[in-house]
Amino acid sequence: MSLRIRRLESEGEFHALADAWTDLAARSGQTSPFLSHDWFDCCWSAVGPARRPEVLVVEDGGHLVAVVPLMRWKERRRGMPVRRLALLECPDTPFIDVLVGGPGRPVAAALIEHFGARQDWDVVSLQKLPAASPVLKELEATLTGRLPWRRAEASVSPYLAIAGGWETFWKGTSQRFKKTCRNIQNRLERAGRVTIEEHTQVDAEGPLFAELVDLSRRSWKGDHGVAIATMPNMHDFFAALTRRASERGWLSLWTLRVDERLVAMEYQLRHDGRVNALRADFDPALREVSPGSALTFAIARALFERGGVHEYDMGPGVNEYKVRWATDNHEAAHLMVYRPTAYGRLLHLLDTRVRPGVRRVRERLG
């Protein structure tokens, strides 16, 4: 198999790829919304002026066999200038994979050859690759002995397996867990009239979306600049995603209101029996009654009772409320590849030898 890689950098070229991309996803069986042209179209527009998106089109005799969406930018890592090339994403991307319609080894080899020939990068980040990805295994096998590389710290996403009925699941939880859930329900009901709804069609120009954005501004994320309302380009990203997800049947927006006021929400995409939580926010004014935890309870119970869902992915990162519910975790790998130049090898040495050594010394010294 002799593969050729074309690099597309204009938005028009990327849009023109939509039908071929969708056909490749169908042929490969990789039909997750997070690997769709729609998803990366939203990401493409949200990267901001400091980052430049592109897509690598991998072809065999003019026949599309893989697509690899990327973005590149300049940054400083610990005071050193670095030209970074990474898989295209937005901050809420749960995982990324290479869309491949055939054997992974030739595609991995073509990618590594492409990276080795380019001169516009110092470090390539292939981040959030699922641990079970066949392309991950092929990339690691191909990289060895060709380019300097390492595995960076993996990301972890807790999930709840939806198997059996709600009553069976509920009986299997601890008495402490049951008591905590009941206390949350009781406190919330004393705060006012509680209404919980699921929305699968949302107008990005309508009042519900505006309420969602306002809640994000009021949440703790608003003060930290990582809310939909305050993070650069996130309002436009979620507006575009909401339109597309509503059209595709992927959207599930859960809302919890107290006396008609929106105080908690969870924004999900669902497909093929899997529900992925992208964003969850709550009003800090009602922190004491834990509206976010109450909404998680309602969502989990509804997923058990309705059927058709086998997994509830609660989003990257481990915290207390996720651990309470999680059956297990999904792990995503992060490969870092270094350009085979003196500077690239220096960066590799710093990341693999110097900094870990300094960290060990600090730990021994307390």
C-alpha positions as CSV (number, residue, x, y, z in Angstrom):
1,M,0.0,0.0,0.0
2,S,1.5,3.3,-1.1
3,L,-0.1,6.2,0.7
4,R,-0.1,9.9,-0.1
5,I,-0.8,12.7,2.4
6,R,-2.3,16.0,1.4
7,R,-2.4,18.9,3.8
8,L,-5.5,21.1,3.7
9,E,-5.3,24.4,5.5
10,S,-8.3,26.5,4.2
11,E,-11.7,26.3,5.7
12,G,-13.2,25.9,2.3
13,E,-11.2,22.8,1.6
14,F,-12.1,21.4,5.0
15,H,-15.9,22.0,4.3
16,A,-15.6,20.3,0.9
17,L,-14.4,17.2,2.6
18,A,-17.6,16.7,4.6
19,D,-19.3,14.0,2.4
20,A,-16.1,12.0,2.0
21,W,-15.4,12.3,5.7
22,T,-18.9,11.0,6.6
23,D,-18.5,8.1,4.1
24,L,-15.1,7.2,5.6
25,A,-16.7,7.2,9.2
26,A,-19.5,4.9,8.0
27,R,-17.0,2.5,6.3
28,S,-14.7,2.4,9.3
29,G,-17.5,2.0,11.9
30,Q,-16.2,5.1,13.7
31,T,-19.5,6.9,13.9
32,S,-19.1,8.7,17.2
33,P,-20.2,12.4,17.1
34,F,-16.7,13.2,18.4
35,L,-15.1,11.9,15.2
36,S,-17.6,13.4,12.9
37,H,-17.0,16.2,10.4
38,D,-19.6,18.2,12.3
39,W,-17.7,18.0,15.5
40,F,-14.4,19.1,14.0
41,D,-16.1,21.8,12.0
42,C,-17.2,23.3,15.4
43,C,-13.6,22.9,16.7
44,W,-12.1,24.5,13.5
45,S,-14.0,27.7,14.1
46,A,-13.3,27.8,17.9
47,V,-9.5,27.5,18.0
48,G,-9.0,31.2,17.9
49,P,-6.5,33.4,15.9
50,A,-3.4,32.1,17.8
51,R,-3.9,28.5,16.5
52,R,-4.1,27.4,12.9
53,P,-6.2,24.3,12.1
54,E,-5.5,22.0,9.3
55,V,-6.4,18.4,8.2
56,L,-4.2,15.7,6.8
57,V,-6.0,13.7,4.1
58,V,-4.4,10.2,3.6
59,E,-5.2,8.6,0.3
60,D,-4.4,5.4,-1.5
61,G,-4.5,5.9,-5.2
62,G,-6.9,8.8,-4.8
63,H,-9.1,6.8,-2.4
64,L,-9.6,8.3,1.0
65,V,-8.3,6.0,3.8
66,A,-7.8,8.3,6.8
67,V,-8.2,11.9,8.0
68,V,-6.2,13.5,10.7
69,P,-7.4,17.0,12.0
70,L,-4.6,19.0,13.5
71,M,-3.9,22.5,14.9
72,R,-0.6,24.3,15.3
73,W,0.6,27.2,17.4
74,K,3.6,28.7,19.2
75,E,3.9,28.7,22.9
76,R,6.5,28.8,25.7
77,R,7.0,25.7,27.9
78,R,8.9,26.5,31.1
79,G,10.4,29.6,29.4
80,M,11.4,27.8,26.2
81,P,9.8,28.6,22.8
82,V,8.0,25.6,21.3
83,R,6.2,25.2,18.0
84,R,3.4,22.8,18.8
85,L,1.4,20.6,16.5
86,A,-1.5,18.7,18.0
87,L,-4.8,16.9,17.2
88,L,-7.6,19.4,16.7
89,E,-9.9,19.7,19.7
90,C,-11.8,22.1,21.9
91,P,-11.4,22.0,25.8
92,D,-14.5,19.8,26.1
93,T,-13.4,17.1,23.7
94,P,-13.6,13.8,25.6
95,F,-11.4,11.8,23.3
96,I,-9.9,11.9,19.8
97,D,-8.9,9.2,17.4
98,V,-7.6,8.9,13.9
99,L,-10.4,8.1,11.5
100,V,-9.0,5.1,9.5
101,G,-10.8,3.0,6.9
102,G,-8.4,0.1,6.7
103,P,-5.2,-1.3,8.3
104,G,-3.7,1.1,10.8
105,R,0.0,0.3,10.4
106,P,0.4,1.9,6.9
107,V,-1.5,5.0,8.0
108,A,0.7,5.3,11.2
109,A,3.9,4.9,9.1
110,A,2.7,7.5,6.6
111,L,1.9,10.0,9.4
112,I,5.3,9.5,11.1
113,E,7.0,10.0,7.7
114,H,5.0,13.1,7.1
115,F,5.9,14.6,10.5
116,G,9.6,13.7,10.0
117,A,9.6,15.7,6.7
118,R,7.9,18.8,8.1
119,Q,10.0,21.6,9.5
120,D,7.2,23.7,11.2
121,W,7.1,22.0,14.6
122,D,9.2,21.0,17.6
123,V,6.7,18.9,19.5
124,V,3.7,16.9,18.1
125,S,0.9,16.1,20.7
126,L,-1.3,13.2,19.8
127,Q,-3.5,13.6,22.8
128,K,-6.7,11.9,24.2
129,L,-6.3,8.8,22.1
130,P,-8.4,6.0,23.6
131,A,-6.3,3.3,25.2
132,A,-8.0,0.7,23.0
133,S,-7.4,2.6,19.8
134,P,-5.7,0.4,17.2
135,V,-4.0,3.4,15.8
136,L,-2.4,4.1,19.1
137,K,-0.7,0.7,19.1
138,E,0.5,1.2,15.6
139,L,1.8,4.7,16.2
140,E,3.9,3.5,19.2
141,A,5.3,0.6,17.2
142,T,6.1,2.8,14.2
143,L,7.7,5.7,16.3
144,T,10.1,3.4,18.1
145,G,13.6,3.9,16.6
146,R,12.4,6.6,14.2
147,L,11.5,9.7,16.2
148,P,12.0,10.7,19.9
149,W,8.8,10.2,21.7
150,R,7.2,9.4,25.1
151,R,3.8,8.8,26.7
152,A,2.7,11.8,28.8
153,E,0.3,11.5,31.6
154,A,-2.9,9.8,30.6
155,S,-6.4,11.4,31.1
156,V,-9.1,9.5,32.9
157,S,-12.9,9.7,32.4
158,P,-15.2,7.9,34.9
159,Y,-18.2,6.1,33.5
160,L,-21.3,4.4,34.8
161,A,-22.3,1.1,33.1
162,I,-26.0,1.0,32.6
163,A,-26.9,-2.7,33.0
164,G,-30.0,-4.2,34.6
165,G,-32.8,-2.1,36.1
166,W,-32.6,0.9,38.4
167,E,-33.9,-1.1,41.4
168,T,-31.1,-3.6,41.0
169,F,-28.5,-0.9,40.7
170,W,-29.9,1.1,43.7
171,K,-30.0,-2.0,45.9
172,G,-26.3,-2.6,45.1
173,T,-25.2,0.8,46.4
174,S,-24.0,1.4,49.9
175,Q,-26.2,2.6,52.7
176,R,-24.0,5.7,53.0
177,F,-24.5,6.4,49.3
178,K,-28.3,6.0,49.6
179,K,-28.4,8.3,52.6
180,T,-26.3,11.0,50.9
181,C,-28.7,10.9,47.9
182,R,-31.8,11.1,50.0
183,N,-30.4,14.1,52.0
184,I,-29.6,15.9,48.8
185,Q,-33.2,15.3,47.5
186,N,-34.7,16.5,50.8
187,R,-32.6,19.7,51.0
188,L,-33.4,20.5,47.4
189,E,-37.2,20.0,47.8
190,R,-37.1,22.4,50.8
191,A,-35.5,25.1,48.6
192,G,-38.6,25.3,46.4
193,R,-40.5,23.7,43.6
194,V,-38.2,21.4,41.6
195,T,-38.6,20.8,37.9
196,I,-36.2,18.5,35.9
197,E,-36.4,18.3,32.1
198,E,-34.5,16.8,29.2
199,H,-34.3,18.8,25.9
200,T,-33.3,17.1,22.7
201,Q,-34.0,20.1,20.4
202,V,-32.6,23.5,21.5
203,D,-32.6,26.7,19.5
204,A,-29.2,28.3,19.8
205,E,-30.8,31.7,19.4
206,G,-33.6,31.0,21.9
207,P,-34.2,31.7,25.6
208,L,-33.2,28.2,26.9
209,F,-29.7,28.5,25.3
210,A,-29.4,32.0,26.7
211,E,-30.3,30.7,30.2
212,L,-27.6,28.0,29.8
213,V,-25.0,30.6,29.0
214,D,-26.1,32.8,31.9
215,L,-25.9,29.8,34.3
216,S,-22.4,29.2,33.2
217,R,-21.5,32.8,33.9
218,R,-22.9,32.5,37.5
219,S,-21.1,29.2,38.1
220,W,-17.6,28.9,39.7
221,K,-16.3,28.4,36.1
222,G,-17.4,32.0,35.3
223,D,-15.0,33.4,37.9
224,H,-12.2,31.2,36.6
225,G,-12.7,32.2,32.9
226,V,-13.5,28.6,31.8
227,A,-17.3,29.0,31.5
228,I,-19.2,28.9,28.2
229,A,-19.9,32.6,28.8
230,T,-16.4,33.6,29.6
231,M,-14.0,31.2,27.8
232,P,-12.8,32.6,24.4
233,N,-14.8,31.2,21.5
234,M,-16.8,28.8,23.7
235,H,-20.2,30.6,23.2
236,D,-19.9,30.3,19.5
237,F,-18.6,26.7,19.7
238,F,-21.6,25.5,21.8
239,A,-24.1,27.5,19.7
240,A,-22.8,25.8,16.5
241,L,-22.7,22.4,18.3
242,T,-26.2,22.8,19.6
243,R,-27.6,23.5,16.1
244,R,-25.8,20.5,14.7
245,A,-26.5,18.1,17.6
246,S,-30.2,19.0,17.5
247,E,-30.3,18.2,13.8
248,R,-28.4,14.9,14.1
249,G,-30.4,13.7,17.1
250,W,-27.3,13.7,19.4
251,L,-28.3,16.4,21.9
252,S,-29.5,15.8,25.4
253,L,-29.6,18.9,27.6
254,W,-30.8,18.3,31.1
255,T,-32.1,21.2,33.2
256,L,-33.0,21.5,36.9
257,R,-35.1,24.4,38.0
258,V,-36.1,25.6,41.4
259,D,-39.2,27.9,41.3
260,E,-38.7,28.2,37.5
261,R,-35.1,29.5,37.9
262,L,-32.4,27.4,36.1
263,V,-29.9,26.3,38.8
264,A,-28.2,23.2,37.3
265,M,-27.7,21.8,33.8
266,E,-25.8,19.0,32.0
267,Y,-25.0,19.2,28.3
268,Q,-24.7,15.8,26.7
269,L,-24.2,14.1,23.4
270,R,-25.6,10.7,22.9
271,H,-25.1,8.1,20.2
272,D,-25.2,4.3,19.8
273,G,-26.1,3.6,23.4
274,R,-23.5,5.9,24.9
275,V,-24.1,9.2,26.7
276,N,-21.2,11.7,27.0
277,A,-21.5,14.6,29.4
278,L,-19.6,17.6,28.0
279,R,-20.6,20.3,30.5
280,A,-22.2,20.5,33.9
281,D,-22.9,23.7,35.7
282,F,-24.8,24.8,38.8
283,D,-25.7,28.0,40.6
284,P,-23.3,28.6,43.5
285,A,-26.1,30.5,45.3
286,L,-27.7,27.0,45.9
287,R,-24.4,25.2,46.6
288,E,-25.7,24.0,50.0
289,V,-28.5,22.0,48.5
290,S,-26.3,20.4,45.8
291,P,-28.5,20.9,42.7
292,G,-25.8,19.4,40.4
293,S,-25.7,16.2,42.4
294,A,-29.5,16.0,42.4
295,L,-29.5,16.3,38.6
296,T,-26.9,13.5,38.3
297,F,-29.2,11.3,40.4
298,A,-32.1,12.1,38.1
299,I,-30.1,11.5,34.9
300,A,-28.7,8.2,36.1
301,R,-32.1,6.9,37.2
302,A,-33.7,8.0,33.9
303,L,-31.0,6.2,31.9
304,F,-31.6,3.0,33.8
305,E,-35.3,3.2,33.4
306,R,-35.7,4.1,29.8
307,G,-33.4,1.5,28.3
308,G,-31.4,1.8,25.1
309,V,-28.3,3.1,26.9
310,H,-25.4,1.0,28.1
311,E,-22.9,3.7,29.3
312,Y,-23.0,7.1,30.9
313,D,-19.6,8.8,30.4
314,M,-19.3,11.6,33.0
315,G,-16.6,13.6,31.4
316,P,-12.8,13.8,31.8
317,G,-11.4,14.3,35.3
318,V,-12.0,12.6,38.6
319,N,-13.9,14.3,41.4
320,E,-15.9,13.2,44.4
321,Y,-19.4,13.3,42.8
322,K,-18.2,11.3,39.7
323,V,-16.5,8.7,41.8
324,R,-19.7,8.1,43.8
325,W,-21.4,6.9,40.7
326,A,-18.6,5.5,38.5
327,T,-18.4,1.8,37.6
328,D,-14.9,2.3,36.2
329,N,-12.7,4.7,34.2
330,H,-11.8,5.1,30.5
331,E,-8.2,6.0,29.9
332,A,-6.9,8.1,27.1
333,A,-3.2,8.2,26.1
334,H,-1.1,11.2,25.2
335,L,1.8,10.6,22.8
336,M,4.4,13.4,22.6
337,V,6.7,13.2,19.6
338,Y,9.8,15.4,19.3
339,R,11.4,16.6,16.0
340,P,14.7,14.8,15.3
341,T,16.8,18.0,15.6
342,A,19.2,19.1,18.3
343,Y,16.5,21.3,19.8
344,G,13.8,18.6,19.6
345,R,16.1,16.1,21.3
346,L,16.9,18.7,24.0
347,L,13.1,19.1,24.7
348,H,12.8,15.3,24.8
349,L,15.7,15.0,27.3
350,L,14.2,17.7,29.5
351,D,10.8,15.9,29.5
352,T,12.1,12.4,30.0
353,R,15.2,12.8,32.2
354,V,15.8,16.2,33.7
355,R,12.3,17.2,34.9
356,P,11.4,13.7,36.3
357,G,14.8,13.7,38.1
358,V,14.1,17.1,39.6
359,R,10.7,16.0,40.7
360,R,12.1,12.9,42.5
361,V,14.6,15.1,44.3
362,R,11.9,17.4,45.5
363,E,9.8,14.5,46.7
364,R,12.6,13.1,48.7
365,L,13.2,16.5,50.2
366,G,9.6,16.8,51.1
